[in-house]
Amino acid sequence: MENYHHIVWVTHNSRISERMIIFKVSRGEALILSDADEVEIANYIFQVSDKINIKVCSINICKDHIHMLINANNKDISQIMKSIKGKTTHLYKKNHNIDYSYSLWAQKYFSEKIKNESHFTNVIEYIENNRNKHELPRNIELEKTIYRYKDSHQMDSHQQGVATPCFRCRASDGGNDKDEE
């Protein structure tokens, strides 16, 4: 399971970091994604993921943060996140004709290596239920976007009536992963 990672990152100004407290950085207005923005960002994430040859196994976009489970294909997570955050910002700015300094994402992100099959399953369930946890309504267009990605990558569906679909990417990795004890 060493190639699988749960990654979380937040929109600009949506959280107060320790660095902001230490250096007394004033927080601006939090960036909250609309339903349409969530769909747009999902499409950008899928484009970048394909380009850098990683598999998005599960994703949920929740207005001010994103949860994603990926197969990193032995790539460095910091480089993956640099690519995803940088390119999604570039594409978003281009699509919205933003030609000034604009931050879509906060600087930091959380990454956790998946330890075993049980951990993998728990992370998928957590990601699937994250919109519910935050009491966010379903985003049907986001769900459709995720399903289109899943279908185009021939992945098996894994949804149990939750807000945002999730899918497994284990079948596409050649079955070489072994659970770590």
Secondary structure, 3 states (H helix, E strand, C coil): CCCEEEEEEEECCCCCCHHHHHCCCCCCCCCCCCHHHHHHHHHHHHHHHHHHCCEEEEEEECCCEEEEEEECCCCCHHHHHHHHHHHHHHHHHHHCCCCCCCCCEEEEEEEEECCCHHHHHHHHHHHHCHHHHCCCCCCHHHHHHHHHHHHHCCCCEECCCCCCCEECCHHHHCCCCCCCC
